[in-house]
Amino acid sequence: LYHFTKLIVMSGGQMRRLSIALEALTRPDNLYLDEPTSGLDAESALQVLYFLKRYVRAAPHRRVILTIHQPSSFIWKQIDNIVLLAKGKLMYQGPRSHMESFFEYAGYPTPAEYNPADHYVTVVNDDFGHHAMSVDEWGEKFIEFEEKNTEGHGGNRRPSGSYKHRSNWINSRKKDKIETQRAGPVQATAELTKRYFRNLFFNPGILGTRIAMYSMLALMVGSLFWDLGNRHDFASIQSRTAILFYCVAFFIFMSIAVLPFTVMEKSIVDKEVRNSYYHPAIYQVAQGIASIPGTAILSFLVTLVIITLTKLKEPLWYFITMFLSLLCGEALAQLVSHIVPHFVIGMAIVAGLYGFFMLFMGFMLVPSEFPDWLSWTYYVGMQTYSWRVFMYTEFCCDDEQVWGDDENSTFKTGTDVLEFYEIENVNRGSDLIVLICYCLFIHTMSCVVLHLRYTMFRSKIGEIEETKSEPAPETAPETALETAPDAVQDAKSSNKTSLKGYS
């Protein structure tokens, strides 16, 4: 049990390292990381920096840009170039190896046995104490330092913060460019499907709970209607229509259980799709494929239990109809999950849709009695076609069987029952094809919704994610790694004291 728990539960540090590995998989030239060592112990943090250093040196033109709080002395030595900011003012920009020269020039050398990063951030930060030099004076001192160095080299040396100077060591390396390649649609679909099944394996409760629910309810139905198939009185007709309505209505309704898990996975999919790991339609295709085994298992269990206990007719037709119905139900839950921000809202919407479908499926009111302006509703719900196939399978093609227990019975044959519900001319094969098309249509709509979500409304997703993240305290010092001089302009709106640099 201990080892199984270790497999499926990852610590915060492991999750952080995994996220770095996922970003590095596509080998971007510019790798941006936000506090990659936060929450890690000293050794783990150092190993992360070693990995990033190797990543940068593995191919030309690569940069790692990251923010980092309170780097240790070992981590500090892994940084190549620094930008130091305080209240939006530039305190220093250039190689880390030249930084001590600037602070010696300013009269604030790093004390012996003191972490340079801590010292640099402390002396320029006047938020919490009085310092001999203000932020503006530090900025003027750096300009003076740069001008002095430039003059000292005959005016030929460019400022230490220039992009060219900072990236010479990268461009000088003679290494071949590493070609990157995204997974194709087939491979991406296969990997996403494999990941879904891994989730089921490591979280057996996702499918196990549904199996327990379906099996328990099927046992209850079978116990209540024990040996129903061998009875042909009027009460048995009512019992048959009731049990078939229940199986269509409630077992499909319970497919709503997949919705929370799909919504919970949305944040992962957002990250992967926005990083162009795969097209959003690929994710939906994988979801559709992955749902097939689970729905097949549930349909088989329900068919086995109910048909065995009740002795209803033609279990194969029952299984196929239940299987296709559950596929449609799960597809609808997935579609709604792509639209709603929270699974509670999604469950309410799906429940409302199922209530609508059940009301107009022809059991409570036959189609001819619908108001003219509502006649179209009979053909909208998936439950209509499932119930028609169940009913036709149970009552058709056996006119020699006498139904009812007296001469005044409303129904003499199974055909009379079908005529009463206006489904005597149903073609079971056609209705099953409708269910297949229904499922494919819903999956297609899901692909369209995902495509719109990540194209037309892509900026909206970013805004939502930014509002969910907690803003950092304005007074907290921050140490960071950065690459281009443009980062200085981006950071000037900040009131924090920062170290920014790049590898």
N, C-alpha and C positions, 0 to 999 in steps of 0.2 A: 504493500500500500504506500509505503514511504517513497519508493522509487517511482511508482506511477504518479504520485503527486508531484514529484520533482520534474517529471516530464511535461505535465500539462500546465503547471503554474510557473510563470517566469517572474523574476524579481524586476524592480524598476531599472536596475542597472543592466540586466540582460536585455530588457526591452529596448533600452537606449542603444546598446551596442548592436542589437539586431536592426534597428532603424537605420543606423549608419551603414551597415552592410548592405541593406536593401537599396539605399541611395547610391552606393558605390558600384552596385551590380551593372548599371548601365554605363559606367565609365565616363561621367561627364567631365568636360574640361574645367568647369567651374563648379566646385562642390561647396554648397552653403550649409552650414551647420549651426544650430542654435544651442549653445551650452552642451556640447556632446559629453563633457566629463561631469556634469552635475549629477550628484547622487552616487558617484563611483568612489571606491576607495583609491588611495594614492597609486597603488600599483596598477589597478585597472585603468585609471585615468591616463597614466603614463603609457600603457600599452596601446590605448586608443590613439594617442599622439604619435607613437611609433608607427602604427598602421597608416595614419594619414600622411606621415612623412614618406613612407614607402610608396604610397599611392601617388603622391605628387611626382616622385622621381621615376616612376615606372614609364612615363611617356612625356614628350615635350608639350609645352603650353598648358600644363595643368596647374590649377590653383585651388587651394583649400581656404575657404573664408568661413570663420567661425567666431562665435562669442564664447567667452570662457570666464568664469568667476574665480578669482584668487588662484592663479596658476602657481604650482609649486616651483621650486628652483629647477628641478629636472624638466618639468614641462616648459618652463620659460626658455630653456636652452634649445628647445625644438622649434621655436618660432623664429622666422627669418626676418620679417619686417613688421614694423609697429606704426600705428597711428594713435597718438594720445590726445584725447579731447577732454575739455572741462567746460561745462556750461555752453557747449556749442562752439567753443574756441579751440583752435588748433594749438596744442602744446608741443607736439613733436610728431614728425612723420619721416620715416626712413628705416634703415637697417637696425636690427636689434643691437648688433655689435657696436654701433656708433652712438647708441643712446646714452651710455654712461659718460661719454665725452661731453655731450650737451649738458648734462646735469652737473658735471664738474665745472664746466664753463659758467653755469648759472650759480655756482657756489653751493650746490646741494649734492655732493657725491654720495653714493650709497655707502652706508656704514658697513664696517666689517661684519661678516657672518650675518648679513641681512638679505632677505629676498629682494632682489632689485624691483620686481613687479610691485610688491607691496610698498616699497619706498617711493616709486615714481607716482603711483596713484595717490599716496598719502600727501605728498608735498604740494601737489597742484590742486588738491581738493580743499576748498575753504568752507565747505558746508557745515562742518562740525567743530571748527576751531579757528583760532587766529593764526595766520601765516604771514611771514614777512613780505611775501610777494602775492599780489592779487592775480586772478586769472588773466586779466588784461596785460599785466606786466609779464607774466609767463609767456603769453603769446608774442609780445614785442621782443622778449629775450630770444625766442626761437627764430624769429625773422632776422634778428641781429646775428645769431649764430650761423644761420644759413648764408647770409651775405658775407660774413667773415670767411667762411670756408670757401665760398666761390671766389672771392678776391685772392685768397691764399693760393689758389690753383691757377692764377693768371686769367681768371674769368672764363676758363674752359670747362670747369666742372659744373654740371647741372645740379640743381638742388637734390638733396638726398631723397626727397619724397617723390621724385619723378617716376613715372611708370617704367620708362626704359631702364633707368638705373636699378630699379627693384626687380626687374624680370630678366636681367642679363644672364644670371646663373641658370635660369630655365632654358633660355634660347641657345645657350652655348652647348648644351648637351646634345650629343649626336645619337639620337635614338629614333627608331622608326615610329611613325604614328600608329597607334593601336586602333584598328577599325572596330567599331561597335555595331551590333546587330540586334534588333528587337526580335522577340519570338513571333513566328507567324501565327495566323489565326487558329490553325489546327493545334499547334503546340500550346498556345496560350489557353485555348479551350480545355485541352487535356490537363494542363497544370491546375487550372482553376477547379475543374471537376475533381481532380485528385485532392486538392486542398479541402474541398467540401467534405469528402469522405474521411479525410484525416480528422477534421473537426468532429464528425460523427463518432469516430473511433475514440478520440480523447475526451469527448463529451457525450457519453452514451445516453445521458438523460434526455437529449434533444429528441431522438427517435424513440427511445425506450419509454418515455412518458406517453407518447402518442400510441405506441403499441399497447401499453397497459390500458389506456382509456378505451381504445377501439375494442379490444378483446373483452373488457369488462362489460361494456354496453352491449356487445354482440351476445355475450352469455345471458345477460338479462333479457334481451329480446327473445332469444331462443327458449329461455325458461318460461317466459310469459305465454309464448305461442307454440308450446311443445306439440309436435306431431300435427301441426296445422294442415300440412299437405294432404293428410289422409281424411280430412273432413270436407264435406261439400254441402253443408247446410247454409242457410242464409247468414247466420252469424259468422261463419267462416269466410264468406265473401267480404263482409265488413272488416274482419280481422286481416285478411290479405291486403286490402286496399290501405288499411291503417299502417301495417308493418312496412309496406313498400314506400308509402309516403314518408314514414319516419326514417327509413334507411337513406332515401334520397335527400331529405331535408337536413337531418341532423349530422349524418356522417360527413356530408359535404361541408356543412357549416363548421365542423371541427377542424377543417383544413386552415382555419384562421390562426391556428396555433403556430404556423410557420412564420407569421408576420413579424413577431418581435425579434426573432433571430436575424431576419433579413434586414430590418431597420438597424439593429445593433452593428451589423457588418458594414453599414453605409459609410462610416468614417474611413474605414480601410480602403473601400472601393474608391472613394473620393480621392484619396491620396494616390492610389495606383493609377487611376485613369488620368488625373491631372499631371502625373509624371510620364504619361504616354507609355505605360507598360503594356496596355492593350486598349482596344476600342471598347466603349461601354457595351456595345451590342454583343461582344464576345463574352462578357460577364453574364449577360442574360441567357445566351445560348448554353453556357456552362451550367447555370442554375436550372434551366429546363431539363438538361440531360441528367443532372445529379438528382433531380426530384423523382425520376422514374423508378429506381429500385425501392425507395421508401414507400411510394404510393402502391407499388406492386405488392409489397409485403403486407401493408395494411389491408388492401383489397382481398388478398388471399386469406388472411386471418378472418376477416368479416364473413367472407363467402363460406369458408370452411365451417365456422361455428354456426352461423345462422341456417345455412342450407342443411347441415347435418341434424340440427335439433328440430327445425320446423318442417323438414321434408318438402320444401318448395321445389319447383321444377327447374330444370336446366341450369345447373350451377355454372357452366362455362359462360353462358350469356350474362349471368348475374355478375361473375367476376370481371368480364370485359367492360360491362357498363359501369360498375363501381370504379374500376381502374381509370377509365377515361374521365369519369366525373371528378374523381379526386385530383387528377392532373389539371383539369380546368379550375378547380377550386384553389389549388396551390398557385397556378399561374395568375389568377386574379389577386390573390394575397400579395404576390411579388409585385404586380403592377401598382397596387395601391401603396406598397412600401416605398416605391421610388418617388412617390408624389408627396407623401406626408412627412413632416419633420419628427414626429414621435409616434411610436407604435400604438399608443392608446387611441390617438386620433384615427389611425389606420384601422384598428379593430372596430371602432364605432362605424366607420364608413362601410367596411365589408359586412358587418352585421346588418346594417341598413339595406345594403344591396341584396343580401340573401333573404331578408324579410320580404322585400319587393318581389323577388323571383318566386318564393314559395307561395305568395298570395295569388299569383297569376299563373301557376303551373297547371291548372285544370282540375285540381283535387277539390278545393273548396267551392269552386264555381266553374261549371263547364264553359267552354269558349263561347258557345252561342248565347249565353246569358250575360256576357260582358257588354258594357256600354259600347256603342260604336266607336267612340273616340278613344277607347282603351283596348280595342281588339288587337292592336299590334303588340301589346305587352305579353301576350301568350307565347310569342315566338322569341322573346328576348332572353329569358333566363335559361341557363344550362339545365336546371332541374326539370324543366318541361320535357326535354328529350330523354333524360335519364328515367323519369317516372313512366313515360310512355313505353319505353323498352321493357321496363320491369313488369308493367301491367300486361302488355301484349304477350310477353313470355309466359306469364302465369295463367292467363285466361284464354289464349287463342288455341285454335287447331285441335279442339277436343269436344266437338258438338255432341258426341255420343254420351258424354258425361252429363248427367242430370244434376243441376244445381238447385238448391232450395229444398225445403222440407215439407212443402204442401203444394196443392194445385194453384193456390192463389199467390204463390211467390212471385215477386217482381222479375226475378232472373231465373230463366230455365236452363240457359247454357252460358258458357263463358263469353260467347259472342254478344249475348245480351248485356253483359257487364261492360264490355268494351264499347258497345253502342251507347250505353248510358253516359259514359264519359267521353263519347265522340272521338274515340281513338281506334275504331274497328278497322280502319284502312291504313294503319301505321305500317311503315316499312322499317323494320328494326335496323337493317343494314344502313339505310339512309340516315336514320337518326344517330347511329354511331359515327358515321362520316361527319355529320353536323358537329358532334362533340369534338372530333379531331380538329376540324376547321376552327371551332370555337377556341380550343386551346392554342392553336397556332396563331390565331388572330390576336389573342391576349398577349402572347409572347412578342408578337410584332409590335403591338402598341407599347409594350415595355421598352423595346429597343428604341422606338421613336422618342419616348419620354426621356430615356437616358441620354440619347443623342442631343436633344434640346437642352437637357439639364447641364451638360458639359460643354455646350457650344454657345447657344444664345444666352443662357443664364449663368455662364461660367463665373463672371464677376460677382454675381449675387452669392454664389457658394462661398467665395472668398470672404465676402463681407460677413456672412453668417458665422464662418469659422473664426474670424477675428473678434467678433463680439463675444464668442464663447470663451476665448482665452483670457486669462487674468492679466491685467496690465501690471508691469513690474513696478515696485515702489520707486518714486521719482528720486529719492535720495540715496538709493543703493548704488555704490560704486560698481562698475562693470569692467571687466577685462575682455577684450575681443581680438580676433584675428580678422583682417580685412585685406583686400587686394588692390583695388584701383583707387586713384585719387578721387574719383567721383564719389566714393564712399564718404569722403570728408564733407562734401556738400550735403549729402543725405543726412549726415549726423548733426549738422549745425542747428537743426531744429530741436535737438535734445538738450535737456538741462543736466544730464548726468555727466559725471567724470568717467571717461572711458579710455581703455587701451585698445586700439584696433591695429591689427596687423595681418600678415598673410604669409602663407608658405608657398 
